[in-house]
């Protein structure tokens, strides 16, 4: 038997529990630090991705804007500029109306799910009590 093994075999239960508690505390502290480091890294990456999404949205908006101007300008070669602008505006109004209708439909479907969630949340405390 080595010296550390003899010391452990002769240690009191209180000393052994103290060692286990200290080791467990160190392990938990190290796990928390690791989790913090991982969260910082993921938050940094998410921030960069968010910035890229923002840049892509801006670039997409500018592309749509300039394509709209080009269509307006192209139509103004065969008709009055006012009518050409009105046609482009109506096309965008129709696109907005279609997107709005789809969004409202999705919101109604979402609201239909919430009452079931509320009901199961109300039942959860009773289920944990064994009822």
ROBABA-689618 format. One record per residue: x, y, z of N, C-alpha, C, CB in turn. Coordinates in steps of 0.2 Angstrom, whole numbers, padded with zeros to 4 digits, always signed. Glycine has a CB too. Layout:
BEGIN
XYZXYZXYZXYZ ...
END
This chain:
BEGIN
+0004-0006+0000+0000+0000+0000+0004+0006+0000-0005+0000+0006 +0003+0011-0004+0007+0017-0004+0005+0022+0001+0006+0021-0011 +0008+0027+0002+0007+0032+0008+0000+0036+0007+0013+0037+0008 -0001+0038+0001-0008+0041+0000-0014+0037+0002-0009+0044-0006 -0013+0030+0000-0018+0025+0001-0019+0024+0008-0017+0019-0003 -0013+0024+0012-0014+0023+0019-0017+0029+0023-0007+0022+0022 -0015+0035+0020-0018+0041+0023-0026+0040+0022-0015+0047+0020 -0028+0039+0016-0035+0038+0015-0039+0033+0019-0036+0037+0007 -0036+0027+0019-0039+0022+0023-0039+0024+0031-0035+0015+0022 -0035+0028+0033-0035+0030+0040-0039+0036+0041-0028+0030+0043 -0041+0040+0036-0044+0046+0036-0051+0045+0039-0045+0050+0030 -0054+0050+0043-0061+0049+0045-0066+0051+0040-0062+0055+0051 -0072+0049+0041-0077+0050+0036-0078+0057+0035-0084+0047+0039 -0078+0061+0040-0078+0069+0039-0073+0071+0034-0078+0072+0046 -0067+0069+0035-0062+0071+0031-0063+0069+0023-0055+0068+0033 -0065+0063+0023-0067+0060+0016-0073+0064+0013-0069+0053+0016 -0078+0065+0017-0083+0069+0014-0081+0077+0012-0089+0070+0019 -0076+0079+0016-0074+0086+0015-0070+0086+0008-0069+0088+0021 -0066+0081+0007-0062+0080+0001-0067+0080-0005-0058+0074+0001 -0072+0075-0004-0077+0075-0010-0081+0081-0011-0082+0069-0008 -0083+0085-0006-0086+0091-0007-0082+0096-0010-0088+0094+0000 -0075+0096-0008-0071+0101-0011-0070+0099-0018-0064+0101-0007 -0069+0093-0020-0068+0091-0027-0074+0092-0031-0066+0083-0027 -0080+0091-0028-0086+0092-0032-0087+0100-0033-0092+0090-0028 -0085+0104-0028-0086+0111-0029-0081+0114-0034-0084+0115-0022 -0075+0111-0034-0070+0113-0040-0073+0111-0046-0063+0110-0038 -0075+0105-0047-0078+0102-0053-0084+0107-0056-0080+0095-0053 -0088+0109-0051-0094+0113-0053-0091+0120-0055-0099+0113-0047 -0087+0122-0052-0084+0129-0053-0081+0129-0060-0079+0131-0048 -0077+0124-0062-0074+0123-0068-0079+0122-0074-0069+0117-0068 -0084+0118-0073-0089+0118-0078-0093+0124-0079-0094+0112-0075 -0094+0128-0074-0097+0135-0075-0093+0139-0079-0099+0138-0068 -0086+0139-0077-0081+0143-0081-0081+0141-0088-0074+0143-0078 -0081+0135-0090-0081+0132-0096-0088+0134-0100-0081+0124-0097 -0093+0134-0097-0100+0136-0100-0100+0143-0101-0106+0134-0095 -0097+0147-0097-0096+0155-0098-0092+0156-0104-0093+0158-0092 -0086+0152-0105-0082+0153-0110-0085+0151-0117-0075+0149-0110 -0089+0146-0117-0092+0143-0123-0098+0148-0125-0095+0136-0122 -0101+0151-0120-0107+0156-0121-0104+0162-0124-0111+0157-0115 -0098+0165-0122-0095+0171-0124-0093+0170-0132-0089+0173-0120 -0090+0164-0133-0088+0162-0140-0094+0162-0144-0084+0155-0140 -0100+0158-0142-0106+0158-0146-0109+0165-0147-0111+0153-0143 -0109+0169-0142-0112+0175-0143-0108+0180-0148-0112+0179-0136 -0102+0179-0148-0097+0183-0152-0099+0180-0159-0090+0182-0151 -0099+0174-0161-0101+0171-0167-0108+0173-0169-0100+0164-0167 -0113+0173-0165-0120+0175-0166-0120+0183-0168-0124+0174-0161 -0116+0187-0165-0116+0194-0166-0113+0195-0173-0112+0198-0161 -0108+0191-0175-0105+0192-0182-0110+0190-0187-0098+0188-0182 -0113+0184-0186-0118+0182-0191-0124+0187-0191-0121+0175-0188 -0126+0190-0185-0131+0195-0186-0130+0201-0190-0133+0197-0179 -0123+0203-0189-0121+0209-0193-0121+0207-0200-0114+0210-0191 -0119+0201-0202-0119+0199-0209-0126+0198-0212-0116+0192-0210 -0131+0196-0208-0138+0196-0210-0140+0203-0211-0142+0192-0204 -0139+0208-0206-0140+0215-0207-0138+0217-0214-0138+0219-0201 -0131+0216-0215-0128+0218-0221-0132+0215-0227-0121+0217-0222 -0133+0209-0227-0137+0206-0233-0144+0209-0234-0138+0198-0231 -0147+0210-0228-0154+0214-0229-0153+0220-0232-0157+0214-0222 -0148+0224-0230-0147+0231-0233-0146+0230-0240-0142+0235-0229 -0141+0225-0242-0140+0224-0249-0146+0222-0253-0134+0219-0250 -0150+0218-0250-0156+0216-0254-0161+0221-0255-0159+0210-0250 -0162+0225-0250-0166+0231-0250-0164+0236-0256-0166+0235-0244 -0157+0237-0256-0155+0242-0261-0155+0239-0268-0147+0243-0260 -0155+0232-0269-0155+0229-0275-0163+0229-0277-0154+0221-0275 -0167+0228-0273-0175+0229-0275-0176+0236-0276-0179+0227-0269 -0173+0241-0273-0175+0248-0274-0172+0250-0281-0171+0252-0269 -0166+0248-0283-0163+0250-0289-0167+0246-0295-0156+0248-0289 -0169+0240-0294-0172+0236-0299-0179+0240-0300-0173+0229-0297 -0182+0242-0295-0189+0245-0295-0187+0252-0299-0192+0247-0289 -0182+0256-0298-0181+0262-0302-0179+0260-0309-0174+0265-0299 -0176+0254-0310-0174+0252-0317-0181+0251-0321-0170+0246-0318 -0185+0247-0318-0192+0245-0321-0196+0252-0322-0196+0241-0316 -0196+0256-0317-0199+0263-0318-0197+0266-0324-0199+0267-0312 -0190+0267-0324-0187+0270-0330-0188+0267-0337-0179+0271-0329 -0188+0260-0337-0189+0257-0343-0196+0258-0345-0188+0249-0342 -0201+0258-0341-0208+0259-0343-0209+0266-0345-0213+0257-0337 -0205+0271-0342-0206+0278-0344-0204+0279-0351-0202+0282-0339 -0201+0274-0354-0199+0275-0361-0205+0274-0366-0193+0270-0363 -0210+0270-0363-0216+0269-0368-0222+0272-0365-0217+0261-0368 -0222+0275-0359-0228+0279-0356-0225+0285-0352-0232+0274-0352 -0230+0288-0350-0228+0294-0345-0225+0291-0339-0235+0298-0344 -0220+0295-0336-0217+0293-0330-0221+0292-0324-0211+0299-0328 -0226+0296-0324-0231+0296-0318-0235+0289-0318-0236+0301-0318 -0237+0287-0324-0240+0280-0325-0235+0275-0323-0243+0280-0332 -0229+0275-0326-0224+0270-0325-0223+0269-0317-0218+0272-0328 -0222+0275-0314-0221+0275-0306-0227+0272-0303-0220+0282-0304 -0233+0273-0305-0239+0270-0302-0239+0263-0303-0245+0274-0305 -0238+0261-0309-0237+0253-0310-0233+0250-0306-0236+0252-0318 -0227+0252-0305-0222+0249-0300-0224+0250-0293-0215+0253-0301 -0227+0255-0291-0230+0256-0284-0236+0251-0283-0233+0263-0283 -0240+0250-0288-0245+0245-0288-0243+0238-0287-0250+0245-0294 -0238+0236-0291-0234+0229-0290-0232+0228-0283-0229+0229-0296 -0229+0233-0280-0226+0233-0274-0232+0232-0269-0221+0238-0272 -0237+0236-0270-0243+0236-0265-0246+0229-0265-0248+0241-0267 -0247+0226-0271-0249+0219-0272-0245+0214-0268-0250+0217-0279 -0238+0215-0269-0233+0210-0265-0234+0211-0258-0226+0212-0268 -0235+0217-0255-0236+0219-0248-0242+0216-0246-0236+0226-0247 -0248+0216-0250-0254+0213-0248-0254+0206-0247-0260+0215-0253 -0250+0203-0252-0250+0195-0251-0246+0193-0245-0246+0193-0258 -0240+0197-0244-0236+0195-0238-0240+0196-0232-0230+0199-0238 -0244+0202-0231-0248+0203-0225-0253+0198-0224-0251+0210-0226 -0256+0196-0230-0261+0190-0229-0258+0184-0226-0265+0189-0236 -0253+0182-0229-0249+0176-0227-0247+0177-0219-0243+0175-0231 -0244+0183-0217-0242+0184-0211-0248+0183-0206-0239+0191-0210 -0254+0186-0208-0260+0186-0203-0262+0178-0203-0266+0190-0206 -0262+0175-0208-0264+0168-0208-0259+0164-0203-0264+0164-0214 -0253+0165-0203-0248+0162-0199-0249+0164-0191-0241+0164-0201 -0251+0170-0190-0252+0173-0183-0258+0169-0181-0253+0180-0183 -0263+0168-0185-0270+0165-0182-0268+0158-0180-0275+0165-0187 -0264+0154-0184-0262+0148-0183-0258+0147-0176-0258+0145-0188 -0254+0152-0175-0250+0153-0169-0254+0154-0163-0244+0158-0170 -0259+0158-0163-0264+0159-0158-0268+0153-0156-0268+0165-0160 -0269+0149-0161-0273+0142-0160-0269+0138-0156-0275+0139-0167 -0262+0138-0156-0258+0134-0152-0257+0136-0145-0251+0133-0155 -0258+0142-0143-0257+0145-0137-0262+0142-0131-0257+0152-0137 -0268+0142-0133-0273+0139-0128-0271+0132-0125-0280+0139-0130 -0269+0128-0130-0267+0121-0128-0260+0121-0123-0265+0117-0134 -0256+0126-0125-0250+0127-0121-0252+0129-0114-0245+0132-0124 -0256+0134-0113-0259+0137-0107-0262+0131-0103-0264+0142-0108 -0266+0127-0106-0269+0122-0103-0264+0117-0100-0274+0118-0107 -0259+0115-0104-0255+0110-0101-0250+0113-0096-0250+0107-0107 -0249+0119-0096-0245+0123-0091-0249+0123-0084-0243+0130-0093 -0256+0124-0085-0260+0123-0079-0260+0116-0076-0267+0126-0080 -0260+0111-0080-0261+0104-0078-0254+0102-0075-0263+0100-0083 -0248+0105-0076-0242+0103-0074-0241+0102-0067-0236+0107-0077 -0243+0107-0063-0242+0107-0055-0246+0101-0052-0244+0113-0052 -0252+0100-0055-0256+0094-0053-0253+0087-0055-0263+0095-0056 -0250+0087-0061-0247+0081-0063-0241+0079-0058-0245+0081-0070 -0238+0084-0056-0232+0083-0052-0234+0081-0045-0227+0089-0052 -0240+0083-0043-0242+0080-0037-0245+0073-0037-0248+0085-0034 -0246+0071-0043-0248+0064-0044-0256+0064-0045-0247+0060-0038 -0259+0069-0047-0266+0069-0049-0267+0068-0056-0269+0076-0046 
END
